[in-house]
Amino acid sequence: MARTGRRPGESGSREAILDAARTAFGERGFNDASVRDIAGRAGVDAALVHHFYGTKEQLFAAAMRLPVDLAVAIPALLEGGVGGLGERVVGFFLAAFEAGGEQNTLLALLRSAASHERSATMVREFVTKAVLGPVAASLDRPDPELRASLVGSQLIGLAMMRYVVKVEPLASADPRTVVAAVAPTIQRYLTGDLG
Amino acid sequence: MARTGRRPGESGSREAILDAARTAFGERGFNDASVRDIAGRAGVDAALVHHFYGTKEQLFAAAMRLPVDLAVAIPALLEGGVGGLGERVVGFFLAAFEAGGEQNTLLALLRSAASHERSATMVREFVTKAVLGPVAASLDRPDPELRASLVGSQLIGLAMMRYVVKVEPLASADPRTVVAAVAPTIQRYLTGDLG
Protein backbone atom coordinates (compact mmCIF):
# COMPACT_ATOMS: atom_id res chain seq x y z
CA MET A 1 0.00 0.00 0.00
CA ALA A 2 1.03 3.62 -0.52
CA ARG A 3 1.45 4.08 3.24
CA THR A 4 4.33 1.66 3.38
CA GLY A 5 6.10 3.60 0.67
CA ARG A 6 5.35 1.27 -2.22
CA ARG A 7 3.31 3.03 -4.87
CA PRO A 8 0.49 0.85 -6.22
CA GLY A 9 -0.60 1.04 -9.82
CA GLU A 10 -3.76 2.91 -10.78
CA SER A 11 -5.95 -0.17 -10.59
CA GLY A 12 -4.51 -0.99 -7.16
CA SER A 13 -5.40 2.51 -5.94
CA ARG A 14 -8.88 2.27 -7.41
CA GLU A 15 -9.54 -1.02 -5.64
CA ALA A 16 -8.06 0.26 -2.37
CA ILE A 17 -10.36 3.29 -2.53
CA LEU A 18 -13.45 1.16 -3.12
CA ASP A 19 -12.51 -1.18 -0.27
CA ALA A 20 -11.92 1.78 2.05
CA ALA A 21 -15.21 3.33 0.96
CA ARG A 22 -17.18 0.16 1.70
CA THR A 23 -15.61 -0.03 5.14
CA ALA A 24 -16.14 3.63 5.92
CA PHE A 25 -19.76 3.75 4.69
CA GLY A 26 -20.50 0.52 6.57
CA GLU A 27 -19.01 1.85 9.80
CA ARG A 28 -20.14 5.48 9.72
CA GLY A 29 -23.12 5.60 7.36
CA PHE A 30 -23.37 7.63 4.19
CA ASN A 31 -23.62 11.09 5.78
CA ASP A 32 -20.79 10.74 8.31
CA ALA A 33 -18.22 8.98 6.14
CA SER A 34 -16.00 11.58 4.43
CA VAL A 35 -13.95 11.42 1.25
CA ARG A 36 -10.96 12.62 3.27
CA ASP A 37 -11.32 9.70 5.69
CA ILE A 38 -11.77 7.23 2.85
CA ALA A 39 -8.68 8.59 1.10
CA GLY A 40 -6.71 8.26 4.35
CA ARG A 41 -7.79 4.65 4.81
CA ALA A 42 -6.78 3.89 1.21
CA GLY A 43 -3.43 5.68 1.60
CA VAL A 44 -4.14 8.13 -1.24
CA ASP A 45 -4.91 11.81 -1.63
CA ALA A 46 -8.54 13.00 -1.46
CA ALA A 47 -8.04 14.68 -4.84
CA LEU A 48 -7.29 11.28 -6.38
CA VAL A 49 -10.55 9.90 -4.97
CA HIS A 50 -12.48 12.75 -6.60
CA HIS A 51 -10.48 12.33 -9.80
CA PHE A 52 -11.34 8.63 -10.03
CA TYR A 53 -14.89 8.65 -8.67
CA GLY A 54 -16.34 12.18 -8.65
CA THR A 55 -18.63 13.12 -5.75
CA LYS A 56 -19.20 11.18 -2.54
CA GLU A 57 -22.55 10.08 -3.99
CA GLN A 58 -20.82 8.68 -7.07
CA LEU A 59 -18.16 7.01 -4.96
CA PHE A 60 -20.87 5.31 -2.90
CA ALA A 61 -22.57 4.06 -6.09
CA ALA A 62 -19.24 2.72 -7.36
CA ALA A 63 -18.29 1.11 -4.04
CA MET A 64 -21.68 -0.59 -3.76
CA ARG A 65 -21.51 -1.45 -7.48
CA LEU A 66 -24.92 0.09 -7.99
CA PRO A 67 -26.21 -0.44 -11.51
CA VAL A 68 -26.89 3.30 -11.77
CA ASP A 69 -24.83 6.27 -12.93
CA LEU A 70 -26.24 9.14 -10.87
CA ALA A 71 -24.50 11.82 -12.93
CA VAL A 72 -26.60 10.62 -15.86
CA ALA A 73 -29.71 9.39 -14.07
CA ILE A 74 -30.75 12.46 -12.07
CA PRO A 75 -30.60 14.93 -14.97
CA ALA A 76 -32.47 12.35 -17.08
CA LEU A 77 -35.25 12.12 -14.49
CA LEU A 78 -35.62 15.89 -14.45
CA GLU A 79 -35.13 16.82 -18.06
CA GLY A 80 -38.59 15.79 -19.21
CA GLY A 81 -40.07 18.46 -16.93
CA VAL A 82 -42.67 18.00 -14.23
CA GLY A 83 -45.21 16.11 -16.34
CA GLY A 84 -44.59 12.37 -16.07
CA LEU A 85 -41.97 12.84 -13.34
CA GLY A 86 -43.66 10.31 -11.02
CA GLU A 87 -43.68 7.74 -13.79
CA ARG A 88 -39.98 8.27 -14.57
CA VAL A 89 -38.99 8.06 -10.89
CA VAL A 90 -40.88 4.80 -10.30
CA GLY A 91 -39.67 3.32 -13.60
CA PHE A 92 -36.06 4.24 -12.78
CA PHE A 93 -36.41 2.79 -9.29
CA LEU A 94 -37.81 -0.55 -10.48
CA ALA A 95 -35.22 -0.80 -13.26
CA ALA A 96 -32.38 -0.17 -10.80
CA PHE A 97 -33.58 -3.10 -8.67
CA GLU A 98 -34.50 -5.41 -11.49
CA ALA A 99 -31.40 -5.07 -13.68
CA GLY A 100 -29.10 -8.06 -13.31
CA GLY A 101 -31.51 -10.27 -11.36
CA GLU A 102 -30.30 -11.89 -8.15
CA GLN A 103 -26.73 -10.62 -8.69
CA ASN A 104 -27.96 -7.03 -8.35
CA THR A 105 -26.04 -5.32 -5.54
CA LEU A 106 -28.87 -2.89 -4.87
CA LEU A 107 -31.11 -5.87 -4.10
CA ALA A 108 -28.42 -7.34 -1.84
CA LEU A 109 -28.05 -3.99 -0.10
CA LEU A 110 -31.81 -3.75 0.43
CA ARG A 111 -31.97 -7.29 1.86
CA SER A 112 -29.14 -6.43 4.18
CA ALA A 113 -30.90 -3.18 5.13
CA ALA A 114 -33.94 -5.24 6.15
CA SER A 115 -31.91 -7.06 8.77
CA HIS A 116 -29.14 -4.63 9.75
CA GLU A 117 -29.98 -1.23 11.11
CA ARG A 118 -26.63 0.18 9.99
CA SER A 119 -27.23 -0.88 6.40
CA ALA A 120 -30.72 0.57 6.59
CA THR A 121 -29.34 3.93 7.69
CA MET A 122 -26.75 3.87 4.92
CA VAL A 123 -29.33 3.09 2.22
CA ARG A 124 -31.78 5.64 3.53
CA GLU A 125 -29.19 8.42 3.79
CA PHE A 126 -27.93 7.68 0.30
CA VAL A 127 -31.37 7.52 -1.31
CA THR A 128 -32.53 10.68 0.44
CA LYS A 129 -29.40 12.79 -0.05
CA ALA A 130 -28.17 11.59 -3.42
CA VAL A 131 -31.38 10.91 -5.28
CA LEU A 132 -34.56 12.28 -3.75
CA GLY A 133 -33.08 15.45 -2.24
CA PRO A 134 -31.73 16.81 -5.53
CA VAL A 135 -34.92 15.89 -7.37
CA ALA A 136 -37.19 17.52 -4.79
CA ALA A 137 -34.96 20.59 -4.41
CA SER A 138 -34.93 21.23 -8.14
CA LEU A 139 -38.71 21.47 -8.30
CA ASP A 140 -39.07 24.78 -6.48
CA ARG A 141 -42.08 23.66 -4.45
CA PRO A 142 -42.61 24.28 -0.72
CA ASP A 143 -41.33 21.65 1.77
CA PRO A 144 -38.82 19.84 -0.48
CA GLU A 145 -37.46 17.72 2.41
CA LEU A 146 -40.93 16.57 3.45
CA ARG A 147 -41.64 15.73 -0.20
CA ALA A 148 -38.40 13.77 -0.50
CA SER A 149 -39.12 11.80 2.67
CA LEU A 150 -42.69 11.00 1.55
CA VAL A 151 -41.37 9.74 -1.79
CA GLY A 152 -38.78 7.72 0.13
CA SER A 153 -41.48 6.21 2.35
CA GLN A 154 -43.45 4.94 -0.64
CA LEU A 155 -40.44 3.70 -2.60
CA ILE A 156 -38.77 1.96 0.34
CA GLY A 157 -42.07 0.34 1.33
CA LEU A 158 -42.60 -0.75 -2.27
CA ALA A 159 -39.10 -2.26 -2.47
CA MET A 160 -39.58 -4.07 0.85
CA MET A 161 -42.94 -5.54 -0.19
CA ARG A 162 -41.90 -6.41 -3.76
CA TYR A 163 -38.30 -7.56 -3.35
CA VAL A 164 -37.66 -8.48 0.28
CA VAL A 165 -40.79 -9.91 1.86
CA LYS A 166 -42.33 -10.57 -1.57
CA VAL A 167 -45.98 -9.91 -0.89
CA GLU A 168 -48.22 -11.08 -3.70
CA PRO A 169 -49.55 -9.90 -6.06
CA LEU A 170 -47.14 -6.96 -5.79
CA ALA A 171 -44.04 -9.16 -5.97
CA SER A 172 -44.96 -10.71 -9.32
CA ALA A 173 -46.86 -7.80 -10.87
CA ASP A 174 -45.63 -6.54 -14.22
CA PRO A 175 -43.39 -3.46 -13.79
CA ARG A 176 -45.82 -1.48 -15.96
CA THR A 177 -48.66 -2.32 -13.59
CA VAL A 178 -46.59 -1.15 -10.63
CA VAL A 179 -45.50 2.05 -12.38
CA ALA A 180 -49.10 2.86 -13.34
CA ALA A 181 -50.33 2.27 -9.78
CA VAL A 182 -47.55 4.08 -7.89
CA ALA A 183 -46.54 6.91 -10.25
CA PRO A 184 -49.46 9.20 -9.33
CA THR A 185 -48.46 8.89 -5.66
CA ILE A 186 -44.89 9.98 -6.40
CA GLN A 187 -46.06 12.72 -8.74
CA ARG A 188 -48.30 14.17 -6.03
CA TYR A 189 -45.64 13.95 -3.31
CA LEU A 190 -43.14 15.75 -5.55
CA THR A 191 -45.28 18.36 -7.18
CA GLY A 192 -48.82 18.34 -5.81
CA ASP A 193 -50.68 19.89 -2.93
CA LEU A 194 -49.78 18.05 0.29
CA GLY A 195 -52.89 19.27 2.08
CA MET B 1 -49.48 -26.80 33.76
CA ALA B 2 -52.56 -28.64 32.52
CA ARG B 3 -50.37 -31.24 30.81
CA THR B 4 -49.00 -32.52 34.07
CA GLY B 5 -52.51 -33.10 35.30
CA ARG B 6 -52.83 -30.03 37.50
CA ARG B 7 -55.63 -27.77 36.35
CA PRO B 8 -54.56 -24.10 36.26
CA GLY B 9 -57.00 -21.33 37.06
CA GLU B 10 -58.53 -19.23 34.31
CA SER B 11 -55.84 -16.57 34.50
CA GLY B 12 -53.16 -19.27 34.32
CA SER B 13 -54.78 -20.68 31.18
CA ARG B 14 -55.06 -17.22 29.64
CA GLU B 15 -51.39 -16.49 30.23
CA ALA B 16 -50.35 -19.95 29.00
CA ILE B 17 -52.31 -19.36 25.78
CA LEU B 18 -50.70 -15.97 25.19
CA ASP B 19 -47.22 -17.40 25.83
CA ALA B 20 -47.89 -20.30 23.46
CA ALA B 21 -49.26 -17.89 20.86
CA ARG B 22 -46.17 -15.67 21.00
CA THR B 23 -43.95 -18.72 20.57
CA ALA B 24 -46.02 -20.20 17.74
CA PHE B 25 -46.38 -16.92 15.81
CA GLY B 26 -42.66 -16.23 16.27
CA GLU B 27 -41.68 -19.69 15.03
CA ARG B 28 -44.19 -20.22 12.23
CA GLY B 29 -45.41 -16.74 11.24
CA PHE B 30 -48.98 -15.50 11.39
CA ASN B 31 -50.36 -17.55 8.50
CA ASP B 32 -48.85 -20.93 9.42
CA ALA B 33 -49.42 -20.87 13.17
CA SER B 34 -52.78 -22.47 13.99
CA VAL B 35 -55.11 -22.05 16.94
CA ARG B 36 -55.09 -25.85 17.33
CA ASP B 37 -51.29 -25.86 17.64
CA ILE B 38 -51.33 -22.96 20.08
CA ALA B 39 -53.97 -24.70 22.20
CA GLY B 40 -51.84 -27.87 22.20
CA ARG B 41 -48.76 -25.97 23.35
CA ALA B 42 -50.77 -24.34 26.13
CA GLY B 43 -52.32 -27.66 27.19
CA VAL B 44 -55.88 -26.46 26.63
CA ASP B 45 -58.69 -27.09 24.18
CA ALA B 46 -58.89 -25.02 20.97
CA ALA B 47 -62.46 -24.08 21.93
CA LEU B 48 -61.15 -22.43 25.08
CA VAL B 49 -58.70 -20.36 23.01
CA HIS B 50 -61.58 -19.12 20.83
CA HIS B 51 -63.72 -18.56 23.91
CA PHE B 52 -61.07 -16.37 25.56
CA TYR B 53 -59.63 -14.59 22.51
CA GLY B 54 -61.95 -14.90 19.50
CA THR B 55 -60.34 -15.28 16.07
CA LYS B 56 -56.68 -15.99 15.30
CA GLU B 57 -56.35 -12.30 14.36
CA GLN B 58 -57.69 -11.24 17.75
CA LEU B 59 -55.47 -13.76 19.52
CA PHE B 60 -52.44 -12.33 17.70
CA ALA B 61 -53.39 -8.80 18.75
CA ALA B 62 -53.80 -9.94 22.36
CA ALA B 63 -50.53 -11.93 22.37
CA MET B 64 -48.60 -8.98 20.93
CA ARG B 65 -50.50 -6.65 23.28
CA LEU B 66 -51.46 -4.49 20.32
CA PRO B 67 -53.22 -1.31 21.38
CA VAL B 68 -56.01 -2.09 18.92
CA ASP B 69 -59.25 -4.06 19.08
CA LEU B 70 -59.71 -5.33 15.54
CA ALA B 71 -63.29 -6.40 16.12
CA VAL B 72 -64.08 -2.75 16.75
CA ALA B 73 -61.50 -1.04 14.55
CA ILE B 74 -62.21 -2.60 11.15
CA PRO B 75 -65.96 -1.97 11.17
CA ALA B 76 -65.22 1.58 12.38
CA LEU B 77 -62.87 2.17 9.43
CA LEU B 78 -65.50 1.02 7.00
CA GLU B 79 -68.69 2.39 8.46
CA GLY B 80 -68.15 5.96 7.28
CA GLY B 81 -68.33 4.72 3.68
CA VAL B 82 -65.78 5.22 0.94
CA GLY B 83 -65.40 8.98 1.31
CA GLY B 84 -62.61 9.78 3.75
CA LEU B 85 -61.54 6.14 3.99
CA GLY B 86 -57.88 6.98 3.23
CA GLU B 87 -57.88 9.55 5.99
CA ARG B 88 -59.38 7.12 8.52
CA VAL B 89 -56.91 4.36 7.59
CA VAL B 90 -53.85 6.61 7.94
CA GLY B 91 -55.18 8.20 11.13
CA PHE B 92 -55.88 4.76 12.64
CA PHE B 93 -52.43 3.54 11.63
CA LEU B 94 -50.60 6.51 13.17
CA ALA B 95 -52.69 6.34 16.34
CA ALA B 96 -51.94 2.63 16.74
CA PHE B 97 -48.19 3.37 16.64
CA GLU B 98 -48.28 6.53 18.68
CA ALA B 99 -50.46 5.43 21.58
CA GLY B 100 -48.43 4.67 24.68
CA GLY B 101 -45.13 6.11 23.45
CA GLU B 102 -42.00 3.99 23.67
CA GLN B 103 -43.85 1.26 25.59
CA ASN B 104 -46.03 0.60 22.55
CA THR B 105 -45.69 -3.04 21.56
CA LEU B 106 -46.56 -2.30 17.95
CA LEU B 107 -43.54 -0.01 17.80
CA ALA B 108 -41.38 -2.69 19.41
CA LEU B 109 -42.68 -5.23 16.93
CA LEU B 110 -41.92 -2.92 14.01
CA ARG B 111 -38.38 -2.28 15.28
CA SER B 112 -37.88 -5.99 15.61
CA ALA B 113 -39.31 -6.49 12.12
CA ALA B 114 -36.67 -4.09 10.79
CA SER B 115 -33.91 -6.38 11.98
CA HIS B 116 -35.43 -9.87 11.97
CA GLU B 117 -36.85 -11.34 8.82
CA ARG B 118 -39.15 -13.65 10.78
CA SER B 119 -40.71 -10.75 12.66
CA ALA B 120 -41.08 -8.88 9.38
CA THR B 121 -42.99 -11.79 7.87
CA MET B 122 -45.21 -12.05 10.91
CA VAL B 123 -46.06 -8.34 10.89
CA ARG B 124 -46.64 -8.28 7.15
CA GLU B 125 -48.87 -11.36 7.18
CA PHE B 126 -50.90 -9.98 10.06
CA VAL B 127 -51.31 -6.50 8.59
CA THR B 128 -52.24 -7.87 5.17
CA LYS B 129 -54.58 -10.65 6.31
CA ALA B 130 -56.17 -9.14 9.36
CA VAL B 131 -56.43 -5.46 8.47
CA LEU B 132 -55.89 -4.57 4.83
CA GLY B 133 -57.40 -7.69 3.27
CA PRO B 134 -60.82 -7.31 4.94
CA VAL B 135 -60.88 -3.57 4.18
CA ALA B 136 -59.95 -4.04 0.51
CA ALA B 137 -62.27 -7.01 0.04
CA SER B 138 -65.24 -5.11 1.43
CA LEU B 139 -64.94 -2.37 -1.19
CA ASP B 140 -66.05 -4.41 -4.18
CA ARG B 141 -63.39 -2.95 -6.49
CA PRO B 142 -61.25 -4.98 -8.94
CA ASP B 143 -57.89 -6.37 -7.72
CA PRO B 144 -58.49 -6.20 -3.93
CA GLU B 145 -55.23 -8.07 -3.15
CA LEU B 146 -53.15 -5.71 -5.27
CA ARG B 147 -54.88 -2.77 -3.57
CA ALA B 148 -54.17 -4.23 -0.11
CA SER B 149 -50.50 -4.78 -0.95
CA LEU B 150 -50.11 -1.25 -2.35
CA VAL B 151 -51.65 0.19 0.82
CA GLY B 152 -49.31 -2.04 2.82
CA SER B 153 -46.29 -0.79 0.86
CA GLN B 154 -47.09 2.85 1.67
CA LEU B 155 -47.98 2.26 5.32
CA ILE B 156 -45.01 0.02 6.07
CA GLY B 157 -42.63 2.44 4.32
CA LEU B 158 -44.17 5.31 6.27
CA ALA B 159 -43.79 3.47 9.58
CA MET B 160 -40.16 2.58 8.78
CA MET B 161 -39.25 6.17 7.85
CA ARG B 162 -41.19 7.81 10.69
CA TYR B 163 -40.65 5.41 13.59
CA VAL B 164 -37.65 3.19 12.87
CA VAL B 165 -35.04 5.07 10.85
CA LYS B 166 -36.64 8.42 11.80
CA VAL B 167 -36.09 10.42 8.64
CA GLU B 168 -36.77 14.10 9.12
CA PRO B 169 -38.98 15.98 8.64
CA LEU B 170 -41.32 12.98 8.44
CA ALA B 171 -40.33 11.67 11.88
CA SER B 172 -41.32 14.85 13.70
CA ALA B 173 -44.16 16.02 11.48
CA ASP B 174 -47.51 16.60 13.14
CA PRO B 175 -49.82 13.57 12.66
CA ARG B 176 -52.32 15.84 10.90
CA THR B 177 -49.68 16.83 8.35
CA VAL B 178 -48.88 13.19 7.71
CA VAL B 179 -52.53 12.20 7.41
CA ALA B 180 -53.19 15.07 4.98
CA ALA B 181 -50.18 14.11 2.83
CA VAL B 182 -50.66 10.33 2.77
CA ALA B 183 -54.47 9.91 2.93
CA PRO B 184 -55.04 10.62 -0.80
CA THR B 185 -52.51 7.88 -1.66
CA ILE B 186 -54.36 5.32 0.46
CA GLN B 187 -57.73 6.49 -0.81
CA ARG B 188 -56.61 6.02 -4.43
CA TYR B 189 -55.04 2.59 -3.77
CA LEU B 190 -58.24 1.40 -2.09
CA THR B 191 -60.91 2.93 -4.29
CA GLY B 192 -59.39 4.69 -7.30
CA ASP B 193 -58.29 3.78 -10.79
CA LEU B 194 -54.93 1.97 -10.61
CA GLY B 195 -54.14 2.70 -14.27
Interface residues (C-beta under 8 A of the other chain):
Chain A: A114 S115 H116 E117 A120 T121 R124 T128 D143 E145 L146 S149 L150 G152 S153 Q154 L155 I156 G157 L158 M160 M161 R162 V164 V165 V167 E168 P169 L170 A173 T177 V179 A180 A181 V182 A183 P184 T185 R188 Y189 L194 G195
Chain B: A114 S115 H116 E117 A120 T121 R124 T128 D143 E145 L146 S149 L150 G152 S153 Q154 L155 I156 G157 L158 M160 M161 R162 V164 V165 V167 E168 P169 L170 A173 T177 V179 A180 A181 V182 A183 P184 T185 R188 Y189 L194 G195
